[in-house]
Amino acid sequence: MGIKGKASSLIEEFKAFAFKGNIVDMAIGVIIGGAFGKIVTSFVNDIVMPSVTAIIAMAGGKDAGEGLKALSITTASGVEIPYGNFIGGIVDFLIVAIVVFLVMKKFLGFMQNMRKQEEAKPAEPPAPPEPSNEEKLLTEIRDLLKK
């Protein structure tokens, strides 16, 4: 097989791989996941973090405008370690994990109910077998004798 044959074979294999249904479904899932990540980030930054900022301000914490970003440790050498950003990332992760868990739990429950409904459906009785040639011939003979 020449180089052109190998290249075309490789291209055909790639087309078969790339356009399978499960690969396309996975790509759609990644795109939706990215959009969902933006929604969660907005929720955390615009709703959760302001609430945490208010709690920090009420507790007499640092500047209320900074929220979790204000949480940091300054070492003896003067290096500041902003652990508030890390806590914000953990909050993001926990929200995504909880939502994915709940969605998958509902989805899997829905799929399980669908399977149970399909199994519960009574099977249609099989159609009676068609008479053999011998039986057809005997039926014709009987009908002729009746006449």
N, CA, C and O atoms as a GROMACS GRO file, in nm:
protein
  588
    1MET      N    1   0.086  -0.118   0.000
    1MET     CA    2   0.000   0.000   0.000
    1MET      C    3   0.090   0.122   0.000
    1MET      O    4   0.184   0.132   0.079
    2GLY      N    5   0.061   0.215  -0.089
    2GLY     CA    6   0.142   0.336  -0.100
    2GLY      C    7   0.105   0.439   0.004
    2GLY      O    8   0.016   0.420   0.087
    3ILE      N    9   0.178   0.551  -0.001
    3ILE     CA   10   0.156   0.659   0.095
    3ILE      C   11   0.016   0.717   0.078
    3ILE      O   12  -0.052   0.748   0.176
    4LYS      N   13  -0.027   0.732  -0.050
    4LYS     CA   14  -0.162   0.786  -0.073
    4LYS      C   15  -0.269   0.693  -0.017
    4LYS      O   16  -0.367   0.740   0.040
    5GLY      N   17  -0.251   0.564  -0.032
    5GLY     CA   18  -0.347   0.467   0.020
    5GLY      C   19  -0.353   0.471   0.171
    5GLY      O   20  -0.462   0.465   0.229
    6LYS      N   21  -0.237   0.482   0.236
    6LYS     CA   22  -0.233   0.490   0.382
    6LYS      C   23  -0.298   0.619   0.430
    6LYS      O   24  -0.371   0.620   0.529
    7ALA      N   25  -0.272   0.729   0.359
    7ALA     CA   26  -0.330   0.858   0.398
    7ALA      C   27  -0.482   0.855   0.384
    7ALA      O   28  -0.553   0.902   0.472
    8SER      N   29  -0.530   0.801   0.273
    8SER     CA   30  -0.676   0.797   0.255
    8SER      C   31  -0.740   0.702   0.356
    8SER      O   32  -0.850   0.728   0.404
    9SER      N   33  -0.672   0.592   0.388
    9SER     CA   34  -0.723   0.501   0.489
    9SER      C   35  -0.730   0.570   0.625
    9SER      O   36  -0.827   0.554   0.699
   10LEU      N   37  -0.627   0.647   0.657
   10LEU     CA   38  -0.624   0.720   0.783
   10LEU      C   39  -0.736   0.823   0.787
   10LEU      O   40  -0.801   0.840   0.890
   11ILE      N   41  -0.759   0.891   0.676
   11ILE     CA   42  -0.866   0.991   0.669
   11ILE      C   43  -1.002   0.924   0.686
   11ILE      O   44  -1.088   0.977   0.756
   12GLU      N   45  -1.022   0.810   0.623
   12GLU     CA   46  -1.148   0.737   0.637
   12GLU      C   47  -1.171   0.692   0.781
   12GLU      O   48  -1.282   0.700   0.832
   13GLU      N   49  -1.064   0.643   0.846
   13GLU     CA   50  -1.076   0.602   0.985
   13GLU      C   51  -1.112   0.720   1.073
   13GLU      O   52  -1.195   0.709   1.163
   14PHE      N   53  -1.050   0.836   1.046
   14PHE     CA   54  -1.079   0.955   1.125
   14PHE      C   55  -1.223   0.998   1.105
   14PHE      O   56  -1.290   1.034   1.202
   15LYS      N   57  -1.272   0.995   0.981
   15LYS     CA   58  -1.411   1.032   0.956
   15LYS      C   59  -1.506   0.939   1.031
   15LYS      O   60  -1.604   0.984   1.090
   16ALA      N   61  -1.477   0.810   1.028
   16ALA     CA   62  -1.563   0.714   1.098
   16ALA      C   63  -1.562   0.741   1.248
   16ALA      O   64  -1.665   0.729   1.314
   17PHE      N   65  -1.445   0.778   1.302
   17PHE     CA   66  -1.434   0.807   1.444
   17PHE      C   67  -1.502   0.938   1.480
   17PHE      O   68  -1.581   0.943   1.574
   18ALA      N   69  -1.474   1.044   1.405
   18ALA     CA   70  -1.520   1.178   1.440
   18ALA      C   71  -1.670   1.196   1.424
   18ALA      O   72  -1.731   1.277   1.495
   19PHE      N   73  -1.730   1.122   1.334
   19PHE     CA   74  -1.872   1.144   1.309
   19PHE      C   75  -1.961   1.034   1.366
   19PHE      O   76  -2.077   1.022   1.328
   20LYS      N   77  -1.907   0.955   1.457
   20LYS     CA   78  -1.991   0.861   1.529
   20LYS      C   79  -2.083   0.940   1.619
   20LYS      O   80  -2.048   1.051   1.662
   21GLY      N   81  -2.198   0.887   1.648
   21GLY     CA   82  -2.296   0.957   1.731
   21GLY      C   83  -2.244   0.990   1.869
   21GLY      O   84  -2.269   1.100   1.920
   22ASN      N   85  -2.170   0.897   1.932
   22ASN     CA   86  -2.126   0.922   2.069
   22ASN      C   87  -2.020   1.033   2.075
   22ASN      O   88  -2.015   1.104   2.175
   23ILE      N   89  -1.938   1.050   1.974
   23ILE     CA   90  -1.839   1.157   1.973
   23ILE      C   91  -1.908   1.292   1.959
   23ILE      O   92  -1.872   1.387   2.028
   24VAL      N   93  -2.006   1.299   1.871
   24VAL     CA   94  -2.081   1.424   1.853
   24VAL      C   95  -2.157   1.458   1.981
   24VAL      O   96  -2.160   1.574   2.022
   25ASP      N   97  -2.217   1.357   2.045
   25ASP     CA   98  -2.287   1.379   2.172
   25ASP      C   99  -2.191   1.431   2.278
   25ASP      O  100  -2.226   1.520   2.356
   26MET      N  101  -2.071   1.375   2.282
   26MET     CA  102  -1.973   1.420   2.379
   26MET      C  103  -1.934   1.565   2.354
   26MET      O  104  -1.918   1.643   2.448
   27ALA      N  105  -1.917   1.603   2.228
   27ALA     CA  106  -1.883   1.741   2.195
   27ALA      C  107  -1.994   1.836   2.240
   27ALA      O  108  -1.967   1.943   2.294
   28ILE      N  109  -2.116   1.797   2.217
   28ILE     CA  110  -2.230   1.879   2.262
   28ILE      C  111  -2.229   1.890   2.414
   28ILE      O  112  -2.254   1.998   2.468
   29GLY      N  113  -2.199   1.782   2.482
   29GLY     CA  114  -2.190   1.784   2.628
   29GLY      C  115  -2.082   1.878   2.678
   29GLY      O  116  -2.102   1.948   2.778
   30VAL      N  117  -1.968   1.880   2.610
   30VAL     CA  118  -1.860   1.970   2.649
   30VAL      C  119  -1.902   2.116   2.632
   30VAL      O  120  -1.875   2.199   2.718
   31ILE      N  121  -1.969   2.146   2.522
   31ILE     CA  122  -2.015   2.283   2.498
   31ILE      C  123  -2.117   2.325   2.603
   31ILE      O  124  -2.108   2.435   2.658
   32ILE      N  125  -2.213   2.238   2.630
   32ILE     CA  126  -2.313   2.269   2.732
   32ILE      C  127  -2.248   2.280   2.869
   32ILE      O  128  -2.285   2.366   2.950
   33GLY      N  129  -2.150   2.195   2.897
   33GLY     CA  130  -2.078   2.201   3.024
   33GLY      C  131  -2.005   2.333   3.041
   33GLY      O  132  -2.001   2.388   3.151
   34GLY      N  133  -1.945   2.384   2.932
   34GLY     CA  134  -1.878   2.514   2.939
   34GLY      C  135  -1.976   2.626   2.971
   34GLY      O  136  -1.947   2.714   3.052
   35ALA      N  137  -2.091   2.621   2.906
   35ALA     CA  138  -2.193   2.723   2.933
   35ALA      C  139  -2.244   2.710   3.076
   35ALA      O  140  -2.268   2.810   3.143
   36PHE      N  141  -2.262   2.588   3.122
   36PHE     CA  142  -2.307   2.565   3.259
   36PHE      C  143  -2.204   2.617   3.358
   36PHE      O  144  -2.239   2.673   3.462
   37GLY      N  145  -2.075   2.599   3.326
   37GLY     CA  146  -1.968   2.651   3.412
   37GLY      C  147  -1.976   2.802   3.426
   37GLY      O  148  -1.952   2.856   3.534
   38LYS      N  149  -2.010   2.869   3.317
   38LYS     CA  150  -2.026   3.015   3.323
   38LYS      C  151  -2.143   3.054   3.414
   38LYS      O  152  -2.134   3.151   3.489
   39ILE      N  153  -2.251   2.980   3.406
   39ILE     CA  154  -2.367   3.007   3.491
   39ILE      C  155  -2.330   2.989   3.638
   39ILE      O  156  -2.364   3.072   3.722
   40VAL      N  157  -2.259   2.880   3.669
   40VAL     CA  158  -2.220   2.855   3.807
   40VAL      C  159  -2.124   2.962   3.856
   40VAL      O  160  -2.136   3.010   3.969
   41THR      N  161  -2.027   3.001   3.772
   41THR     CA  162  -1.934   3.105   3.811
   41THR      C  163  -2.007   3.236   3.838
   41THR      O  164  -1.978   3.305   3.936
   42SER      N  165  -2.102   3.270   3.754
   42SER     CA  166  -2.182   3.390   3.776
   42SER      C  167  -2.261   3.379   3.905
   42SER      O  168  -2.269   3.476   3.981
   43PHE      N  169  -2.320   3.264   3.931
   43PHE     CA  170  -2.396   3.244   4.054
   43PHE      C  171  -2.307   3.264   4.176
   43PHE      O  172  -2.344   3.331   4.272
   44VAL      N  173  -2.189   3.204   4.171
   44VAL     CA  174  -2.098   3.216   4.285
   44VAL      C  175  -2.050   3.359   4.301
   44VAL      O  176  -2.051   3.413   4.412
   45ASN      N  177  -2.009   3.422   4.191
   45ASN     CA  178  -1.953   3.558   4.200
   45ASN      C  179  -2.059   3.664   4.231
   45ASN      O  180  -2.031   3.760   4.302
   46ASP      N  181  -2.181   3.645   4.178
   46ASP     CA  182  -2.283   3.750   4.191
   46ASP      C  183  -2.382   3.727   4.305
   46ASP      O  184  -2.446   3.823   4.349
   47ILE      N  185  -2.395   3.605   4.354
   47ILE     CA  186  -2.492   3.578   4.460
   47ILE      C  187  -2.424   3.526   4.587
   47ILE      O  188  -2.445   3.581   4.695
   48VAL      N  189  -2.344   3.420   4.574
   48VAL     CA  190  -2.283   3.360   4.692
   48VAL      C  191  -2.178   3.452   4.753
   48VAL      O  192  -2.180   3.478   4.874
   49MET      N  193  -2.085   3.501   4.671
   49MET     CA  194  -1.975   3.583   4.724
   49MET      C  195  -2.024   3.713   4.789
   49MET      O  196  -1.971   3.750   4.894
   50PRO      N  197  -2.122   3.784   4.733
   50PRO     CA  198  -2.171   3.902   4.805
   50PRO      C  199  -2.230   3.866   4.941
   50PRO      O  200  -2.218   3.943   5.037
   51SER      N  201  -2.294   3.750   4.951
   51SER     CA  202  -2.346   3.705   5.080
   51SER      C  203  -2.232   3.681   5.178
   51SER      O  204  -2.240   3.721   5.295
   52VAL      N  205  -2.127   3.616   5.131
   52VAL     CA  206  -2.010   3.592   5.216
   52VAL      C  207  -1.946   3.724   5.254
   52VAL      O  208  -1.901   3.741   5.368
   53THR      N  209  -1.941   3.818   5.161
   53THR     CA  210  -1.885   3.950   5.189
   53THR      C  211  -1.964   4.018   5.300
   53THR      O  212  -1.906   4.079   5.390
   54ALA      N  213  -2.096   4.009   5.295
   54ALA     CA  214  -2.180   4.070   5.398
   54ALA      C  215  -2.154   4.005   5.533
   54ALA      O  216  -2.149   4.074   5.635
   55ILE      N  217  -2.137   3.873   5.535
   55ILE     CA  218  -2.109   3.803   5.660
   55ILE      C  219  -1.974   3.846   5.716
   55ILE      O  220  -1.960   3.868   5.836
   56ILE      N  221  -1.874   3.858   5.627
   56ILE     CA  222  -1.741   3.901   5.672
   56ILE      C  223  -1.748   4.043   5.727
   56ILE      O  224  -1.686   4.073   5.829
   57ALA      N  225  -1.823   4.129   5.660
   57ALA     CA  226  -1.836   4.268   5.705
   57ALA      C  227  -1.905   4.275   5.841
   57ALA      O  228  -1.865   4.352   5.927
   58MET      N  229  -2.010   4.193   5.859
   58MET     CA  230  -2.082   4.193   5.987
   58MET      C  231  -1.993   4.140   6.099
   58MET      O  232  -2.005   4.182   6.214
   59ALA      N  233  -1.905   4.047   6.064
   59ALA     CA  234  -1.817   3.988   6.165
   59ALA      C  235  -1.697   4.078   6.193
   59ALA      O  236  -1.610   4.042   6.273
   60GLY      N  237  -1.692   4.193   6.128
   60GLY     CA  238  -1.581   4.285   6.152
   60GLY      C  239  -1.456   4.245   6.077
   60GLY      O  240  -1.344   4.272   6.122
   61GLY      N  241  -1.474   4.179   5.962
   61GLY     CA  242  -1.359   4.135   5.883
   61GLY      C  243  -1.297   4.250   5.808
   61GLY      O  244  -1.321   4.367   5.836
   62LYS      N  245  -1.215   4.212   5.711
   62LYS     CA  246  -1.145   4.312   5.630
   62LYS      C  247  -1.243   4.390   5.545
   62LYS      O  248  -1.364   4.382   5.565
   63ASP      N  249  -1.192   4.466   5.452
   63ASP     CA  250  -1.275   4.551   5.365
   63ASP      C  251  -1.388   4.468   5.304
   63ASP      O  252  -1.363   4.368   5.237
   64ALA      N  253  -1.510   4.510   5.328
   64ALA     CA  254  -1.627   4.436   5.284
   64ALA      C  255  -1.637   4.428   5.133
   64ALA      O  256  -1.701   4.336   5.081
   65GLY      N  257  -1.578   4.518   5.060
   65GLY     CA  258  -1.587   4.518   4.915
   65GLY      C  259  -1.506   4.409   4.850
   65GLY      O  260  -1.530   4.376   4.734
   66GLU      N  261  -1.413   4.352   4.921
   66GLU     CA  262  -1.326   4.251   4.861
   66GLU      C  263  -1.379   4.109   4.878
   66GLU      O  264  -1.341   4.019   4.803
   67GLY      N  265  -1.466   4.087   4.976
   67GLY     CA  266  -1.523   3.954   4.996
   67GLY      C  267  -1.419   3.852   5.030
   67GLY      O  268  -1.331   3.877   5.112
   68LEU      N  269  -1.428   3.734   4.966
   68LEU     CA  270  -1.333   3.627   4.994
   68LEU      C  271  -1.191   3.662   4.952
   68LEU      O  272  -1.095   3.610   5.008
   69LYS      N  273  -1.178   3.750   4.854
   69LYS     CA  274  -1.043   3.789   4.812
   69LYS      C  275  -0.968   3.857   4.925
   69LYS      O  276  -0.845   3.860   4.926
   70ALA      N  277  -1.042   3.912   5.021
   70ALA     CA  278  -0.979   3.978   5.134
   70ALA      C  279  -0.917   3.877   5.230
   70ALA      O  280  -0.831   3.912   5.310
   71LEU      N  281  -0.960   3.753   5.223
   71LEU     CA  282  -0.905   3.652   5.313
   71LEU      C  283  -0.766   3.613   5.267
   71LEU      O  284  -0.749   3.556   5.160
   72SER      N  285  -0.668   3.645   5.348
   72SER     CA  286  -0.531   3.610   5.315
   72SER      C  287  -0.447   3.607   5.441
   72SER      O  288  -0.486   3.660   5.546
   73ILE      N  289  -0.334   3.544   5.429
   73ILE     CA  290  -0.237   3.536   5.539
   73ILE      C  291  -0.110   3.606   5.492
   73ILE      O  292  -0.065   3.584   5.379
   74THR      N  293  -0.054   3.688   5.577
   74THR     CA  294   0.074   3.751   5.546
   74THR      C  295   0.179   3.682   5.630
   74THR      O  296   0.168   3.677   5.753
   75THR      N  297   0.282   3.629   5.563
   75THR     CA  298   0.387   3.558   5.634
   75THR      C  299   0.483   3.656   5.699
   75THR      O  300   0.474   3.777   5.678
   76ALA      N  301   0.574   3.604   5.778
   76ALA     CA  302   0.672   3.688   5.848
   76ALA      C  303   0.762   3.763   5.750
   76ALA      O  304   0.810   3.872   5.779
   77SER      N  305   0.784   3.702   5.633
   77SER     CA  306   0.869   3.769   5.533
   77SER      C  307   0.792   3.869   5.448
   77SER      O  308   0.848   3.930   5.357
   78GLY      N  309   0.663   3.886   5.476
   78GLY     CA  310   0.582   3.984   5.405
   78GLY      C  311   0.511   3.931   5.282
   78GLY      O  312   0.448   4.008   5.210
   79VAL      N  313   0.518   3.800   5.257
   79VAL     CA  314   0.449   3.740   5.142
   79VAL      C  315   0.303   3.717   5.180
   79VAL      O  316   0.273   3.660   5.285
   80GLU      N  317   0.213   3.761   5.094
   80GLU     CA  318   0.070   3.746   5.120
   80GLU      C  319   0.018   3.622   5.048
   80GLU      O  320   0.041   3.605   4.929
   81ILE      N  321  -0.053   3.537   5.121
   81ILE     CA  322  -0.112   3.414   5.064
   81ILE      C  323  -0.263   3.433   5.064
   81ILE      O  324  -0.328   3.423   5.169
   82PRO      N  325  -0.321   3.461   4.944
   82PRO     CA  326  -0.466   3.487   4.938
   82PRO      C  327  -0.545   3.356   4.929
   82PRO      O  328  -0.575   3.311   4.819
   83TYR      N  329  -0.579   3.296   5.041
   83TYR     CA  330  -0.652   3.170   5.041
   83TYR      C  331  -0.800   3.189   5.011
   83TYR      O  332  -0.871   3.091   4.991
   84GLY      N  333  -0.848   3.313   5.008
   84GLY     CA  334  -0.988   3.339   4.976
   84GLY      C  335  -1.024   3.297   4.834
   84GLY      O  336  -1.134   3.247   4.809
   85ASN      N  337  -0.930   3.316   4.741
   85ASN     CA  338  -0.954   3.272   4.603
   85ASN      C  339  -0.970   3.120   4.596
   85ASN      O  340  -1.054   3.069   4.521
   86PHE      N  341  -0.890   3.050   4.676
   86PHE     CA  342  -0.899   2.905   4.681
   86PHE      C  343  -1.035   2.861   4.735
   86PHE      O  344  -1.096   2.768   4.682
   87ILE      N  345  -1.082   2.928   4.838
   87ILE     CA  346  -1.213   2.895   4.895
   87ILE      C  347  -1.323   2.920   4.791
   87ILE      O  348  -1.418   2.843   4.781
   88GLY      N  349  -1.309   3.030   4.714
   88GLY     CA  350  -1.406   3.057   4.607
   88GLY      C  351  -1.407   2.945   4.504
   88GLY      O  352  -1.514   2.907   4.455
   89GLY      N  353  -1.289   2.892   4.469
   89GLY     CA  354  -1.281   2.780   4.375
   89GLY      C  355  -1.347   2.655   4.431
   89GLY      O  356  -1.413   2.581   4.358
   90ILE      N  357  -1.329   2.632   4.560
   90ILE     CA  358  -1.392   2.517   4.624
   90ILE      C  359  -1.544   2.532   4.621
   90ILE      O  360  -1.616   2.435   4.595
   91VAL      N  361  -1.594   2.653   4.648
   91VAL     CA  362  -1.739   2.676   4.642
   91VAL      C  363  -1.790   2.650   4.502
   91VAL      O  364  -1.894   2.586   4.485
   92ASP      N  365  -1.719   2.699   4.399
   92ASP     CA  366  -1.757   2.672   4.259
   92ASP      C  367  -1.767   2.521   4.236
   92ASP      O  368  -1.868   2.472   4.185
   93PHE      N  369  -1.662   2.449   4.276
   93PHE     CA  370  -1.659   2.305   4.253
   93PHE      C  371  -1.774   2.235   4.323
   93PHE      O  372  -1.840   2.149   4.264
   94LEU      N  373  -1.799   2.270   4.448
   94LEU     CA  374  -1.905   2.204   4.524
   94LEU      C  375  -2.042   2.227   4.460
   94LEU      O  376  -2.124   2.135   4.455
   95ILE      N  377  -2.066   2.347   4.412
   95ILE     CA  378  -2.195   2.375   4.348
   95ILE      C  379  -2.209   2.292   4.221
   95ILE      O  380  -2.314   2.233   4.197
   96VAL      N  381  -2.105   2.288   4.139
   96VAL     CA  382  -2.109   2.209   4.015
   96VAL      C  383  -2.129   2.061   4.050
   96VAL      O  384  -2.212   1.994   3.988
   97ALA      N  385  -2.055   2.011   4.148
   97ALA     CA  386  -2.066   1.869   4.184
   97ALA      C  387  -2.205   1.834   4.232
   97ALA      O  388  -2.259   1.730   4.196
   98ILE      N  389  -2.265   1.921   4.315
   98ILE     CA  390  -2.399   1.894   4.366
   98ILE      C  391  -2.501   1.894   4.253
   98ILE      O  392  -2.587   1.806   4.246
   99VAL      N  393  -2.492   1.992   4.164
   99VAL     CA  394  -2.588   2.000   4.053
   99VAL      C  395  -2.573   1.880   3.960
   99VAL      O  396  -2.673   1.822   3.919
  100VAL      N  397  -2.448   1.843   3.926
  100VAL     CA  398  -2.427   1.728   3.838
  100VAL      C  399  -2.480   1.601   3.906
  100VAL      O  400  -2.543   1.518   3.840
  101PHE      N  401  -2.456   1.586   4.035
  101PHE     CA  402  -2.507   1.470   4.108
  101PHE      C  403  -2.659   1.463   4.100
  101PHE      O  404  -2.716   1.358   4.070
  102LEU      N  405  -2.725   1.576   4.128
  102LEU     CA  406  -2.871   1.577   4.127
  102LEU      C  407  -2.927   1.550   3.988
  102LEU      O  408  -3.024   1.476   3.973
  103VAL      N  409  -2.865   1.609   3.885
  103VAL     CA  410  -2.911   1.588   3.747
  103VAL      C  411  -2.894   1.442   3.709
  103VAL      O  412  -2.984   1.381   3.652
  104MET      N  413  -2.777   1.384   3.738
  104MET     CA  414  -2.753   1.245   3.702
  104MET      C  415  -2.846   1.152   3.780
  104MET      O  416  -2.894   1.053   3.725
  105LYS      N  417  -2.870   1.182   3.907
  105LYS     CA  418  -2.960   1.099   3.987
  105LYS      C  419  -3.100   1.100   3.926
  105LYS      O  420  -3.163   0.995   3.913
  106LYS      N  421  -3.149   1.218   3.888
  106LYS     CA  422  -3.282   1.227   3.826
  106LYS      C  423  -3.282   1.158   3.690
  106LYS      O  424  -3.377   1.086   3.656
  107PHE      N  425  -3.176   1.180   3.611
  107PHE     CA  426  -3.169   1.121   3.477
  107PHE      C  427  -3.165   0.969   3.486
  107PHE      O  428  -3.238   0.901   3.413
  108LEU      N  429  -3.081   0.916   3.575
  108LEU     CA  430  -3.073   0.771   3.588
  108LEU      C  431  -3.203   0.713   3.642
  108LEU      O  432  -3.244   0.604   3.602
  109GLY      N  433  -3.269   0.785   3.732
  109GLY     CA  434  -3.400   0.740   3.781
  109GLY      C  435  -3.502   0.737   3.669
  109GLY      O  436  -3.582   0.644   3.659
  110PHE      N  437  -3.500   0.840   3.583
  110PHE     CA  438  -3.589   0.846   3.468
  110PHE      C  439  -3.563   0.729   3.374
  110PHE      O  440  -3.656   0.664   3.326
  111MET      N  441  -3.434   0.702   3.348
  111MET     CA  442  -3.400   0.591   3.258
  111MET      C  443  -3.444   0.457   3.318
  111MET      O  444  -3.492   0.369   3.246
  112GLN      N  445  -3.428   0.441   3.449
  112GLN     CA  446  -3.468   0.317   3.514
  112GLN      C  447  -3.620   0.299   3.507
  112GLN      O  448  -3.668   0.188   3.485
  113ASN      N  449  -3.696   0.407   3.525
  113ASN     CA  450  -3.841   0.399   3.513
  113ASN      C  451  -3.883   0.363   3.372
  113ASN      O  452  -3.977   0.286   3.353
  114MET      N  453  -3.813   0.417   3.273
  114MET     CA  454  -3.845   0.384   3.133
  114MET      C  455  -3.823   0.235   3.108
  114MET      O  456  -3.904   0.171   3.042
  115ARG      N  457  -3.713   0.180   3.160
  115ARG     CA  458  -3.685   0.037   3.142
  115ARG      C  459  -3.793  -0.048   3.209
  115ARG      O  460  -3.838  -0.148   3.153
  116LYS      N  461  -3.833  -0.008   3.331
  116LYS     CA  462  -3.936  -0.085   3.401
  116LYS      C  463  -4.067  -0.084   3.324
  116LYS      O  464  -4.135  -0.186   3.316
  117GLN      N  465  -4.102   0.032   3.266
  117GLN     CA  466  -4.226   0.041   3.189
  117GLN      C  467  -4.220  -0.048   3.066
  117GLN      O  468  -4.318  -0.112   3.031
  118GLU      N  469  -4.103  -0.053   3.000
  118GLU     CA  470  -4.089  -0.137   2.881
  118GLU      C  471  -4.098  -0.284   2.918
  118GLU      O  472  -4.158  -0.364   2.846
  119GLU      N  473  -4.038  -0.321   3.034
  119GLU     CA  474  -4.043  -0.461   3.077
  119GLU      C  475  -4.184  -0.500   3.122
  119GLU      O  476  -4.224  -0.615   3.107
  120ALA      N  477  -4.259  -0.404   3.176
  120ALA     CA  478  -4.393  -0.433   3.227
  120ALA      C  479  -4.496  -0.450   3.116
  120ALA      O  480  -4.600  -0.511   3.138
  121LYS      N  481  -4.467  -0.398   2.998
  121LYS     CA  482  -4.562  -0.413   2.887
  121LYS      C  483  -4.578  -0.560   2.853
  121LYS      O  484  -4.478  -0.631   2.836
  122PRO      N  485  -4.702  -0.608   2.844
  122PRO     CA  486  -4.721  -0.749   2.809
  122PRO      C  487  -4.678  -0.772   2.663
  122PRO      O  488  -4.704  -0.691   2.574
  123ALA      N  489  -4.614  -0.883   2.644
  123ALA     CA  490  -4.572  -0.917   2.508
  123ALA      C  491  -4.694  -0.958   2.427
  123ALA      O  492  -4.783  -1.028   2.475
  124GLU      N  493  -4.697  -0.913   2.304
  124GLU     CA  494  -4.808  -0.948   2.216
  124GLU      C  495  -4.801  -1.098   2.186
  124GLU      O  496  -4.692  -1.151   2.163
  125PRO      N  497  -4.916  -1.165   2.187
  125PRO     CA  498  -4.911  -1.308   2.157
  125PRO      C  499  -4.865  -1.328   2.013
  125PRO      O  500  -4.900  -1.250   1.924
  126PRO      N  501  -4.788  -1.430   1.991
  126PRO     CA  502  -4.739  -1.452   1.855
  126PRO      C  503  -4.854  -1.487   1.761
  126PRO      O  504  -4.952  -1.550   1.801
  127ALA      N  505  -4.840  -1.446   1.639
  127ALA     CA  506  -4.943  -1.476   1.539
  127ALA      C  507  -4.947  -1.627   1.518
  127ALA      O  508  -4.843  -1.694   1.524
  128PRO      N  509  -5.066  -1.682   1.492
  128PRO     CA  510  -5.072  -1.828   1.470
  128PRO      C  511  -4.991  -1.862   1.344
  128PRO      O  512  -4.990  -1.787   1.246
  129PRO      N  513  -4.925  -1.976   1.349
  129PRO     CA  514  -4.842  -2.012   1.232
  129PRO      C  515  -4.930  -2.036   1.109
  129PRO      O  516  -5.043  -2.084   1.118
  130GLU      N  517  -4.873  -2.003   0.997
  130GLU     CA  518  -4.947  -2.021   0.872
  130GLU      C  519  -4.959  -2.171   0.843
  130GLU      O  520  -4.864  -2.247   0.865
  131PRO      N  521  -5.076  -2.214   0.793
  131PRO     CA  522  -5.093  -2.358   0.768
  131PRO      C  523  -4.995  -2.407   0.660
  131PRO      O  524  -4.958  -2.334   0.568
  132SER      N  525  -4.956  -2.532   0.677
  132SER     CA  526  -4.861  -2.589   0.580
  132SER      C  527  -4.934  -2.617   0.448
  132SER      O  528  -5.056  -2.610   0.440
  133ASN      N  529  -4.855  -2.648   0.348
  133ASN     CA  530  -4.913  -2.676   0.216
  133ASN      C  531  -5.009  -2.795   0.223
  133ASN      O  532  -5.112  -2.798   0.156
  134GLU      N  533  -4.973  -2.892   0.305
  134GLU     CA  534  -5.058  -3.011   0.320
  134GLU      C  535  -5.194  -2.974   0.378
  134GLU      O  536  -5.298  -3.021   0.332
  135GLU      N  537  -5.190  -2.886   0.482
  135GLU     CA  538  -5.315  -2.844   0.545
  135GLU      C  539  -5.400  -2.763   0.447
  135GLU      O  540  -5.523  -2.776   0.445
  136LYS      N  541  -5.336  -2.679   0.368
  136LYS     CA  542  -5.410  -2.600   0.269
  136LYS      C  543  -5.478  -2.691   0.168
  136LYS      O  544  -5.594  -2.670   0.132
  137LEU      N  545  -5.405  -2.791   0.123
  137LEU     CA  546  -5.460  -2.885   0.024
  137LEU      C  547  -5.579  -2.962   0.083
  137LEU      O  548  -5.680  -2.982   0.017
  138LEU      N  549  -5.565  -3.007   0.208
  138LEU     CA  550  -5.674  -3.079   0.274
  138LEU      C  551  -5.796  -2.989   0.294
  138LEU      O  552  -5.910  -3.034   0.280
  139THR      N  553  -5.772  -2.860   0.326
  139THR     CA  554  -5.883  -2.766   0.342
  139THR      C  555  -5.957  -2.748   0.211
  139THR      O  556  -6.080  -2.742   0.209
  140GLU      N  557  -5.885  -2.739   0.100
  140GLU     CA  558  -5.948  -2.726  -0.032
  140GLU      C  559  -6.031  -2.850  -0.065
  140GLU      O  560  -6.144  -2.840  -0.114
  141ILE      N  561  -5.974  -2.967  -0.036
  141ILE     CA  562  -6.045  -3.091  -0.064
  141ILE      C  563  -6.175  -3.098   0.017
  141ILE      O  564  -6.280  -3.134  -0.036
  142ARG      N  565  -6.167  -3.062   0.147
  142ARG     CA  566  -6.286  -3.062   0.232
  142ARG      C  567  -6.392  -2.967   0.177
  142ARG      O  568  -6.511  -3.000   0.172
  143ASP      N  569  -6.348  -2.847   0.137
  143ASP     CA  570  -6.444  -2.750   0.085
  143ASP      C  571  -6.509  -2.800  -0.044
  143ASP      O  572  -6.628  -2.778  -0.066
  144LEU      N  573  -6.433  -2.868  -0.129
  144LEU     CA  574  -6.489  -2.923  -0.252
  144LEU      C  575  -6.590  -3.036  -0.224
  144LEU      O  576  -6.692  -3.049  -0.292
  145LEU      N  577  -6.557  -3.117  -0.125
  145LEU     CA  578  -6.649  -3.227  -0.090
  145LEU      C  579  -6.779  -3.176  -0.032
  145LEU      O  580  -6.884  -3.237  -0.053
  146LYS      N  581  -6.774  -3.064   0.042
  146LYS     CA  582  -6.895  -3.007   0.098
  146LYS      C  583  -6.988  -2.958  -0.010
  146LYS      O  584  -7.109  -2.960   0.008
  147LYS      N  585  -6.936  -2.915  -0.122
  147LYS     CA  586  -7.018  -2.862  -0.230
  147LYS      C  587  -7.083  -2.978  -0.301
  147LYS      O  588  -7.158  -2.958  -0.396
   0.00000   0.00000   0.00000
